[in-house]
Structure formats: structure tokens, C-alpha cells
């Protein structure tokens, strides 16, 4: 028996052909492009049009304020594009990270360290609204319950896709996992480059910011903490 392929988050099933005059035709689907198609599914971006209008109007004024002409060819659609980009870059406000973890909770008799490392992080600094990006390394030691591995990166994204500071982002990931899974301990280390330090201000091109946050056994047992640091530093593949 063949299984029905699940619809992927953020993806829409490619429309099935319909019949007209004996010929197969496909219903048009807006905002779908050939490069967005993956394995028979097509990405569809959905935006709040009223929010796009409000943000876009402000960016039109900003372009005028810096001496640009928002009506010239290259800038005519820039306010709309920026508004859509901001909606995407801050869509974490619409997500509930705890519910993401709860959507794949399983009882399992496993009490060793679970690590998901080298998780790509893209966020916006709340001070200058410039990007900071890097990697997150997350570990927890289960106490009878585990979550789907993909849920850890999704939780990282849900908090990262907001206006953030790296210190708070690190703590929010730790606290969400600890409060939802109730494990024996949680460890989070984050390494990021901040464009607000590279392309403006102090302009230090090689600076990297590292933050860490721990709970439970990672705080009380230095051996567990050292094992975590050793494993995220090792090249095992």
C-alpha cells in the first residue's frame, strides 16, 4: 500500500492537471516559480497585504529622507520588497516554540546526551536592525522524553526570526527546551558574526561573539559540560 506524501511546511502540493476538451490543463497558482519546486511540491510565500502596505509606505518616506527618488526604475518596488523581507525575517513572532517541541514528543528510555550542532542562525540585531548570523549548538539529556531532532533547529529559528540580541536568544532557546521537555539538563552555545560591528561602528572584521547557557546537570557536573564542549568542537564527519 502506497503512503500519501505529507505536505511540507511552507510548501504547497503541485496542482494536479484538470481536463478541458480532452486535454490536461493545470490551474494557475500565484507566487510559484520553477526554481521553488522541490520533489513535486512548490513553495508559496504568503504575506499580510495590509502590513506590506503600511511598512512599504514608511520605506517610501525613508528613501526620500536619504535623498533617493523612490519613483526611479530600480526603486519602484523596493518598499514592497523590503516590507516582504521584514515579514519573513521576523515571522518568528507568529510561532510558538514550545508547541513545536510538543508536536513530536516521545517516551524513550534514553538518558545520554543528545546534541544537534552547527545549526545555522540568521537573526536581526534589535539595536540597528542589521543581521547577525552564525551557528548554534544545542544539547539536552532526556529524562524519559525526547523530541524529534528537526524540532531543535525549528525552535532555534522560531526565536532567531525576531528582533534579538544574542544573549537573550541563547537563553530563550535554553529555557524553552528545559521548560517543555523537562530534561536532566540543557546546554546551548552560540557563535555569531554581527554586521553592526563589521560594517559600521567599531568595524572589527574578524570578531566573533560566543554565548552559552546551561541548566541542570550541565551546571552541576563539569564532566557533562566538558563532554558537550568537546563534542561540539570535534569534527566527527
C-alpha positions as CSV (number, residue, x, y, z in Angstrom):
1,X,0.0,0.0,0.0
2,X,1.5,3.4,-1.0
3,X,1.5,6.1,1.6
4,X,0.3,9.6,0.9
5,X,3.1,12.0,0.8
6,X,2.7,14.6,3.6
7,X,2.6,18.3,2.7
8,X,5.7,20.0,3.8
9,X,5.6,23.2,6.0
10,X,5.7,26.2,3.7
11,X,5.2,24.1,0.7
12,X,2.1,23.6,-1.4
13,X,1.3,20.5,-3.5
14,X,1.9,21.0,-7.1
15,X,-1.6,21.3,-8.7
16,X,-2.9,18.2,-10.4
17,X,-3.9,18.5,-14.0
18,X,-7.6,19.1,-14.8
19,X,-9.4,18.1,-18.0
20,X,-10.7,20.5,-20.6
21,X,-11.7,19.4,-24.1
22,X,-9.9,16.2,-23.6
23,X,-6.6,17.9,-22.8
24,X,-4.9,18.1,-19.5
25,X,-4.6,21.6,-18.1
26,X,-3.2,22.9,-14.8
27,X,-4.8,25.6,-12.7
28,X,-2.6,28.6,-12.2
29,X,-1.1,29.1,-8.8
30,X,0.2,32.5,-7.8
31,X,3.7,33.2,-6.4
32,X,5.0,29.9,-7.7
33,X,8.2,29.8,-9.7
34,X,10.1,26.8,-11.3
35,X,13.1,27.4,-9.0
36,X,10.8,27.0,-6.0
37,X,9.7,23.4,-6.9
38,X,11.1,20.6,-4.8
39,X,10.2,17.0,-5.4
40,X,6.7,17.7,-6.7
41,X,6.0,20.5,-4.2
42,X,6.2,24.2,-4.8
43,X,7.0,26.9,-2.3
44,X,4.3,29.5,-1.8
45,X,5.0,32.7,0.1
46,X,2.0,34.3,1.8
47,X,2.1,37.8,3.2
48,X,-0.3,40.1,5.0
49,X,-1.1,42.7,2.4
50,X,-2.2,45.4,4.9
51,X,1.1,45.0,6.7
52,X,3.0,45.2,3.4
53,X,1.2,48.4,2.6
54,X,1.9,50.0,5.9
55,X,5.6,49.1,6.0
56,X,6.1,49.9,2.4
57,X,4.7,53.4,2.8
58,X,7.2,54.1,5.5
59,X,10.1,52.8,3.4
60,X,9.0,55.1,0.6
61,X,9.4,58.0,3.0
62,X,12.7,56.7,4.2
63,X,14.1,56.5,0.6
64,X,13.1,60.2,0.2
65,X,14.7,61.1,3.5
66,X,18.1,59.7,2.5
67,X,18.0,61.7,-0.8
68,X,16.7,58.9,-3.1
69,X,13.9,59.0,-5.7
70,X,11.5,56.1,-4.9
71,X,10.0,56.5,-8.3
72,X,13.1,55.7,-10.3
73,X,13.1,52.3,-12.0
74,X,15.4,50.4,-9.6
75,X,13.5,51.6,-6.5
76,X,9.8,51.4,-7.6
77,X,9.2,48.1,-5.9
78,X,11.8,48.4,-3.2
79,X,9.4,49.4,-0.4
80,X,7.3,46.4,-1.1
81,X,10.3,44.1,-1.3
82,X,11.7,45.4,2.0
83,X,8.3,45.0,3.6
84,X,8.0,41.4,2.5
85,X,11.6,40.7,3.6
86,X,10.9,42.1,7.1
87,X,7.7,40.0,7.4
88,X,9.8,36.9,6.6
89,X,12.8,37.9,8.8
90,X,10.5,38.4,11.8
91,X,8.0,35.6,11.3
92,X,9.1,34.0,14.5
93,X,6.7,36.3,16.4
94,X,3.9,34.1,14.9
95,X,5.4,30.8,16.0
96,X,5.1,29.1,19.4
97,X,8.5,27.3,20.0
98,X,7.1,25.2,22.9
99,X,4.3,23.9,20.6
100,X,6.9,23.0,18.0
101,X,8.6,20.7,20.6
102,X,5.3,19.3,21.8
103,X,4.3,18.3,18.3
104,X,6.8,15.5,18.4
105,X,7.2,14.3,22.0
106,X,8.1,10.6,22.5
107,X,8.6,8.5,25.6
108,X,12.0,6.8,25.3
109,X,14.3,5.1,27.8
110,X,17.4,7.2,26.8
111,X,19.4,9.3,29.3
112,X,22.6,10.1,27.4
113,X,23.4,13.4,25.7
114,X,21.5,14.4,22.6
115,X,23.4,17.1,20.6
116,X,22.3,18.9,17.4
117,X,25.2,21.1,16.4
118,X,26.2,23.6,13.7
119,X,22.6,24.8,13.4
120,X,22.6,27.9,11.0
121,X,21.3,31.0,12.8
122,X,20.1,34.2,11.0
123,X,18.7,37.0,13.1
124,X,18.4,40.8,13.3
125,X,20.1,42.8,15.9
126,X,17.3,44.8,17.7
127,X,19.7,47.8,18.2
128,X,20.4,48.6,14.5
129,X,18.2,46.0,12.7
130,X,21.3,44.7,10.9
131,X,21.9,40.9,10.6
132,X,23.9,38.7,12.8
133,X,24.5,35.1,11.8
134,X,26.4,32.0,12.8
135,X,25.8,28.6,14.4
136,X,24.1,27.3,17.4
137,X,25.0,24.0,19.2
138,X,22.2,22.6,21.4
139,X,22.2,19.6,23.7
140,X,19.9,18.1,26.3
141,X,19.9,14.9,28.4
142,X,16.4,13.3,28.3
143,X,14.6,12.2,31.4
144,X,12.1,9.8,29.8
145,X,11.1,12.0,26.9
146,X,12.7,13.0,23.7
147,X,11.6,15.3,20.8
148,X,12.0,14.9,17.1
149,X,15.5,16.0,16.0
150,X,14.3,18.5,13.5
151,X,12.3,20.3,16.2
152,X,15.5,21.6,17.8
153,X,16.6,23.7,14.7
154,X,13.0,24.8,14.3
155,X,13.0,26.2,17.9
156,X,16.2,28.0,17.1
157,X,14.7,29.5,14.0
158,X,11.5,30.5,15.8
159,X,13.4,32.6,18.3
160,X,16.0,33.8,15.8
161,X,13.5,35.2,13.4
162,X,12.7,38.1,15.7
163,X,14.5,41.3,16.7
164,X,17.1,39.9,19.0
165,X,20.3,40.2,21.0
166,X,22.5,37.1,21.0
167,X,22.5,36.9,24.8
168,X,18.7,36.7,25.1
169,X,18.4,34.4,22.1
170,X,20.7,31.9,23.7
171,X,18.7,32.0,27.0
172,X,15.3,31.7,25.2
173,X,16.4,28.5,23.4
174,X,17.7,27.0,26.6
175,X,14.6,27.9,28.7
176,X,12.1,26.7,26.1
177,X,13.7,23.3,25.8
178,X,14.2,23.0,29.6
179,X,10.6,24.0,30.4
180,X,8.9,21.9,27.7
181,X,10.9,18.7,27.8
182,X,11.9,18.8,31.5
183,X,15.2,17.1,30.8
184,X,18.1,16.5,33.2
185,X,19.9,19.4,31.6
186,X,20.2,21.7,28.6
187,X,23.2,23.3,27.0
188,X,23.3,25.9,24.3
189,X,26.4,27.6,22.8
190,X,26.1,30.2,20.0
191,X,28.8,31.7,17.8
192,X,27.8,34.6,15.6
193,X,29.2,37.4,13.4
194,X,27.4,40.8,13.9
195,X,27.2,43.2,10.9
196,X,26.6,46.1,13.3
197,X,30.2,45.5,14.4
198,X,31.6,44.8,11.0
199,X,30.1,47.3,8.5
200,X,29.6,50.3,11.0
201,X,30.7,51.4,14.4
202,X,33.9,49.7,15.6
203,X,34.3,47.9,12.2
204,X,36.1,44.9,13.5
205,X,36.0,42.4,10.6
206,X,37.2,39.2,12.4
207,X,35.3,39.5,15.7
208,X,33.1,36.6,16.7
209,X,30.7,36.6,19.7
210,X,30.2,33.4,21.7
211,X,27.4,33.0,24.2
212,X,26.5,30.0,26.4
213,X,23.6,28.9,28.6
214,X,23.2,25.8,30.8
215,X,20.7,24.2,33.1
216,X,20.6,21.1,35.3
217,X,23.4,18.6,35.1
218,X,25.4,20.8,32.8
219,X,25.7,23.3,35.6
220,X,26.2,20.8,38.4
221,X,28.5,18.3,36.7
222,X,31.6,19.8,35.0
223,X,32.3,16.4,33.2
224,X,29.0,16.7,31.3
225,X,29.7,20.3,30.4
226,X,33.2,19.4,29.3
227,X,31.9,16.5,27.2
228,X,29.5,18.8,25.5
229,X,32.2,21.3,24.7
230,X,34.5,18.6,23.4
231,X,31.8,17.1,21.1
232,X,30.7,20.4,19.5
233,X,34.4,21.2,18.9
234,X,35.2,17.8,17.3
235,X,35.0,17.1,13.6
236,X,33.3,13.7,13.6
237,X,32.2,13.6,9.9
